[in-house]
Amino acid sequence: MRFSEVPIAGPWGERHLLGLERLTADQIQTVLDLADYYHRMTQKGAVRLDLLKGFVVANLFFENSTRTRTSFSLAAKRLGADTVDFSASSSSLSKGETFVDTALTIEAMGVDLVVCRHRTPGAPHLLSRHLRAGVLNAGDGTHEHPTQGLLDILTIRQKLGRIHGLTVALVGDIRHSRVARSNIHGLIKLGARVIVCGPSTLIPADIVELGVEVAYDLDRILPEVDCVNLLRVQFERQRGAFFPSISEYAALFGMNGDRIRRGKDGMLVLAPGPINRGVELTPEVADGPNSVILNQVSNGLLVRMACLTLLARERQKAVEVAQ
């Protein structure tokens, strides 16, 4: 298979994917449509494509990850690319080498695309200014996680048929969540109404500047909500006590069977994971009919295949121009 055989009808033109904030609605739709194409291909039995044969994808993860790293690695392999997995703990960073020099060294080995996760906001943006390879942000601190935002949006679109006109609630630790920011940028650009809900200590005062509504009472907004995305409480990024106890958080903002029954019929429940059962949601909800958590995992692979395809196509164009 060649790039010309892949149905990419919409605009793209980006060498890097650093966040959804800088993408247009049409560019976001391009990714979603390509992910849907890969979904149809998978349903027809196409397990492995050779579209990226000859490309090398490096996974540079400077922060722990299981789902995202595995998903990107499998997505690259499904497209036929070779992969290089980087571990910060065993790298020359421990000997004093800089972050950028490490990436340049890996790029010099013939890498075409770099998938970067880092605890520092803006780290992938820094790499994009130094590398010829395409850079894909796999999560940078509390800034953005674009592929997670895209897979959440894809899951909603698949289940409800649209994004425009829906009301989506992002519930939980908004302050520390890169997933929240990517969801906000993507959903609003596609015409959704977005409500952020959680303890007042976990909702930044300036979040309304992104075009969202703010609520502190989950029970009040549930009858209005088509989808609720339950964000993990990120204890590892917090520098203080933002609520009295986990049990109080679960009582006020955790999704349980009673809240499902008080919500809209067919309300979708999403969670980016890893989920804390008994905190953000109960097992009854996580494994219940409203949950689309496993669909999110499957769609993560499709979205990452789509993103790698789009960046690889731009990379190939750049190489051809240089020659």
C-alpha positions as CSV (number, residue, x, y, z in Angstrom):
1,M,0.0,0.0,0.0
2,R,1.1,3.5,-0.8
3,F,0.1,6.9,0.6
4,S,-1.8,7.6,-2.6
5,E,-4.1,4.6,-1.8
6,V,-5.1,5.9,1.6
7,P,-8.2,8.0,1.6
8,I,-7.0,11.3,3.1
9,A,-9.5,13.7,1.8
10,G,-9.2,16.5,4.3
11,P,-6.4,19.0,5.1
12,W,-3.3,18.2,7.1
13,G,0.1,19.8,6.2
14,E,1.6,19.5,9.7
15,R,5.2,18.1,10.1
16,H,4.5,17.6,13.8
17,L,1.5,16.9,16.1
18,L,2.2,18.9,19.3
19,G,-1.4,19.5,20.5
20,L,-5.0,20.1,19.4
21,E,-4.8,23.7,20.3
22,R,-3.0,24.5,17.0
23,L,-5.2,22.3,14.8
24,T,-8.3,23.4,12.9
25,A,-11.6,21.6,13.0
26,D,-11.0,20.2,9.5
27,Q,-7.6,18.9,10.5
28,I,-9.1,17.1,13.5
29,Q,-11.8,15.6,11.3
30,T,-9.0,14.4,8.9
31,V,-7.5,12.4,11.7
32,L,-10.8,11.0,12.9
33,D,-11.8,10.0,9.3
34,L,-8.5,8.2,8.7
35,A,-8.9,6.4,12.1
36,D,-12.4,5.3,11.0
37,Y,-10.9,4.0,7.7
38,Y,-8.4,1.9,9.7
39,H,-11.3,0.6,11.8
40,R,-13.0,-0.6,8.6
41,M,-9.8,-2.1,7.4
42,T,-9.4,-4.0,10.7
43,Q,-13.0,-5.3,10.5
44,K,-12.2,-6.7,7.1
45,G,-9.3,-8.6,8.6
46,A,-6.4,-6.3,7.7
47,V,-4.1,-6.8,10.7
48,R,-0.9,-5.4,9.2
49,L,-0.3,-2.8,6.5
50,D,3.0,-2.0,4.9
51,L,2.3,1.7,4.5
52,L,5.2,2.7,6.7
53,K,7.6,0.0,5.6
54,G,11.1,1.6,5.6
55,F,10.2,4.2,8.2
56,V,11.7,4.2,11.7
57,V,9.6,5.4,14.7
58,A,11.4,6.1,18.0
59,N,9.4,6.0,21.2
60,L,11.1,8.5,23.5
61,F,9.4,8.1,26.9
62,F,10.9,10.2,29.7
63,E,7.9,9.5,31.9
64,N,6.3,6.1,32.9
65,S,3.6,4.8,30.6
66,T,2.1,1.5,29.8
67,R,-1.0,2.1,27.6
68,T,0.3,5.0,25.5
69,R,3.7,3.5,24.9
70,T,2.3,0.1,24.0
71,S,-0.4,1.6,21.8
72,F,2.1,3.7,19.8
73,S,4.5,0.8,19.4
74,L,1.7,-1.5,18.2
75,A,0.4,1.2,15.9
76,A,3.8,1.6,14.2
77,K,4.2,-2.1,13.8
78,R,0.7,-2.5,12.3
79,L,1.8,0.0,9.7
80,G,5.0,-1.9,8.9
81,A,7.4,0.6,10.5
82,D,10.5,-0.4,12.5
83,T,10.5,0.8,16.1
84,V,13.1,2.0,18.6
85,D,12.1,2.1,22.3
86,F,14.0,4.5,24.5
87,S,14.3,4.2,28.3
88,A,15.4,7.3,30.1
89,S,16.6,5.3,33.2
90,S,19.2,3.4,31.1
91,S,20.2,6.3,28.8
92,S,23.1,8.7,28.7
93,L,20.9,11.3,30.4
94,S,22.2,9.8,33.6
95,K,25.7,10.7,32.5
96,G,24.8,14.3,31.9
97,E,23.8,14.3,28.3
98,T,21.0,16.9,27.5
99,F,17.5,16.0,26.4
100,V,18.0,17.5,23.0
101,D,21.4,15.8,22.4
102,T,19.9,12.5,23.3
103,A,17.1,13.0,20.7
104,L,19.6,14.2,18.1
105,T,21.7,11.1,18.6
106,I,18.8,8.8,18.2
107,E,17.6,10.8,15.1
108,A,21.1,10.3,13.6
109,M,20.5,6.6,13.5
110,G,17.9,7.1,10.8
111,V,14.8,7.8,12.7
112,D,11.9,9.4,10.8
113,L,9.3,10.0,13.5
114,V,9.8,10.6,17.2
115,V,7.0,10.0,19.7
116,C,7.8,11.9,22.9
117,R,6.4,11.8,26.4
118,H,7.9,14.1,29.0
119,R,7.0,15.4,32.4
120,T,7.9,18.9,31.4
121,P,5.3,21.0,29.4
122,G,6.7,22.0,26.1
123,A,9.3,19.3,25.8
124,P,8.0,18.0,22.4
125,H,7.8,21.6,21.1
126,L,11.5,22.0,21.9
127,L,12.4,18.8,20.0
128,S,10.4,20.0,17.0
129,R,12.7,23.0,16.7
130,H,15.8,20.8,16.7
131,L,14.9,17.7,14.8
132,R,14.2,17.0,11.1
133,A,12.1,14.1,12.1
134,G,8.4,14.5,12.7
135,V,7.6,14.9,16.4
136,L,4.4,13.5,18.0
137,N,3.5,14.6,21.5
138,A,2.5,11.6,23.6
139,G,1.9,13.8,26.7
140,D,3.9,16.7,28.1
141,G,3.4,17.5,31.7
142,T,0.1,19.2,32.4
143,H,0.0,20.7,28.9
144,E,-1.6,18.4,26.3
145,H,-2.1,14.8,25.3
146,P,-3.4,15.1,21.7
147,T,-3.9,11.5,20.8
148,Q,-5.8,10.8,24.0
149,G,-8.1,13.8,23.2
150,L,-8.5,12.5,19.6
151,L,-9.4,8.9,20.7
152,D,-11.9,10.2,23.2
153,I,-13.6,12.3,20.6
154,L,-13.5,9.4,18.1
155,T,-15.2,7.2,20.6
156,I,-18.0,9.7,21.2
157,R,-18.5,10.2,17.5
158,Q,-18.7,6.5,16.8
159,K,-21.2,5.9,19.6
160,L,-23.4,9.0,19.1
161,G,-22.8,9.8,15.5
162,R,-21.7,13.4,16.0
163,I,-19.8,15.9,18.2
164,H,-21.6,19.1,17.2
165,G,-24.4,20.0,19.7
166,L,-23.4,17.4,22.3
167,T,-22.8,18.4,26.0
168,V,-19.6,16.7,27.4
169,A,-18.6,17.0,31.0
170,L,-14.9,16.6,32.0
171,V,-15.0,15.6,35.7
172,G,-12.1,15.6,38.2
173,D,-8.6,16.9,38.3
174,I,-8.8,19.6,35.6
175,R,-5.8,21.5,37.1
176,H,-3.3,18.8,36.5
177,S,-4.8,17.1,33.4
178,R,-3.3,17.3,30.0
179,V,-6.1,15.1,28.8
180,A,-8.6,17.7,29.8
181,R,-6.9,20.4,27.8
182,S,-6.7,18.4,24.6
183,N,-10.3,17.3,25.0
184,I,-11.4,20.9,25.5
185,H,-9.6,22.2,22.4
186,G,-10.9,19.4,20.2
187,L,-14.4,19.2,21.4
188,I,-15.1,23.0,21.2
189,K,-13.6,23.2,17.7
190,L,-16.0,20.5,16.6
191,G,-19.0,22.3,18.1
192,A,-19.6,20.6,21.5
193,R,-20.6,22.3,24.7
194,V,-18.0,21.5,27.4
195,I,-18.5,21.6,31.1
196,V,-15.6,21.1,33.5
197,C,-16.6,19.8,37.0
198,G,-14.7,19.1,40.1
199,P,-13.6,20.5,43.5
200,S,-12.9,24.2,43.2
201,T,-9.3,23.6,44.2
202,L,-8.8,21.4,41.1
203,I,-10.3,23.8,38.5
204,P,-8.1,26.7,37.4
205,A,-9.7,30.1,37.6
206,D,-8.7,30.9,34.0
207,I,-10.1,27.7,32.5
208,V,-13.2,29.6,31.2
209,E,-10.9,31.4,28.8
210,L,-10.8,28.2,26.8
211,G,-14.6,28.5,26.2
212,V,-15.8,26.0,28.8
213,E,-18.5,26.2,31.5
214,V,-17.6,25.5,35.1
215,A,-19.6,23.5,37.6
216,Y,-18.9,22.3,41.1
217,D,-22.0,20.1,41.5
218,L,-21.9,16.9,39.5
219,D,-25.5,15.9,40.3
220,R,-26.8,19.2,39.0
221,I,-25.3,18.9,35.5
222,L,-25.9,15.2,34.9
223,P,-29.4,15.5,33.4
224,E,-27.8,17.8,30.7
225,V,-24.8,15.7,29.8
226,D,-24.5,13.3,26.8
227,C,-21.0,12.1,27.8
228,V,-19.0,12.3,31.0
229,N,-15.2,11.8,30.9
230,L,-13.9,10.9,34.3
231,L,-10.4,12.2,34.8
232,R,-8.0,10.4,37.1
233,V,-7.0,12.3,40.3
234,Q,-3.3,12.8,39.6
235,F,-1.8,12.5,43.1
236,E,1.7,12.3,41.6
237,R,1.5,15.9,40.2
238,Q,-0.2,17.5,43.1
239,R,1.8,19.6,45.6
240,G,-0.8,19.8,48.3
241,A,-4.1,18.6,49.7
242,F,-6.8,19.6,47.2
243,F,-9.7,17.8,49.0
244,P,-10.1,16.4,52.5
245,S,-10.2,12.7,51.6
246,I,-10.5,10.2,48.8
247,S,-13.8,9.0,50.2
248,E,-15.2,12.5,50.1
249,Y,-14.1,13.0,46.5
250,A,-15.7,9.7,45.5
251,A,-19.0,10.7,47.3
252,L,-19.1,14.1,45.5
253,F,-17.6,13.4,42.1
254,G,-17.3,9.7,41.6
255,M,-19.6,8.0,39.1
256,N,-21.8,5.3,40.6
257,G,-24.9,3.4,39.7
258,D,-27.2,6.0,41.3
259,R,-25.7,8.8,39.2
260,I,-26.0,6.8,36.0
261,R,-29.7,6.4,36.7
262,R,-30.1,10.1,37.3
263,G,-28.3,11.0,34.1
264,K,-29.5,11.1,30.6
265,D,-30.6,7.9,28.9
266,G,-27.6,6.5,27.0
267,M,-25.1,8.8,28.7
268,L,-21.6,7.6,27.7
269,V,-19.0,7.1,30.4
270,L,-15.4,7.6,29.4
271,A,-12.2,7.4,31.4
272,P,-8.7,7.9,30.0
273,G,-7.1,5.5,32.5
274,P,-5.5,4.1,34.4
275,I,-8.8,4.1,36.3
276,N,-9.1,4.1,40.1
277,R,-12.0,1.9,40.9
278,G,-13.9,3.2,43.8
279,V,-12.6,6.8,43.3
280,E,-13.5,8.2,39.9
281,L,-16.0,5.4,39.2
282,T,-17.4,2.2,40.8
283,P,-16.9,-1.2,39.2
284,E,-20.6,-1.3,38.4
285,V,-20.1,1.8,36.2
286,A,-16.7,0.7,34.7
287,D,-18.1,-2.6,33.6
288,G,-21.6,-1.4,32.8
289,P,-23.5,-0.7,29.6
290,N,-22.8,3.0,29.6
291,S,-19.0,2.5,29.8
292,V,-17.0,2.8,26.6
293,I,-13.6,2.5,28.3
294,L,-12.5,-0.5,26.3
295,N,-13.6,1.2,23.1
296,Q,-11.3,4.0,24.0
297,V,-8.4,1.6,24.2
298,S,-9.2,0.1,20.8
299,N,-9.6,3.5,19.3
300,G,-6.3,4.6,20.7
301,L,-4.5,2.2,18.4
302,L,-6.5,3.5,15.4
303,V,-5.9,7.2,16.2
304,R,-2.2,6.6,16.6
305,M,-2.0,4.7,13.3
306,A,-3.8,7.7,11.7
307,C,-1.4,10.3,13.2
308,L,1.7,8.3,12.3
309,T,0.4,8.0,8.8
310,L,-0.2,11.7,8.4
311,L,3.2,12.6,9.8
312,A,5.0,10.0,7.8
313,R,3.4,11.3,4.6
314,E,4.7,14.8,5.5
315,R,8.1,13.4,6.3
316,Q,8.3,11.7,2.9
317,K,7.4,14.9,1.1
318,A,10.1,16.8,3.0
319,V,12.7,14.1,2.1
320,E,11.7,14.2,-1.6
321,V,12.0,18.0,-1.7
322,A,15.4,17.9,-0.1
323,Q,16.6,15.4,-2.7
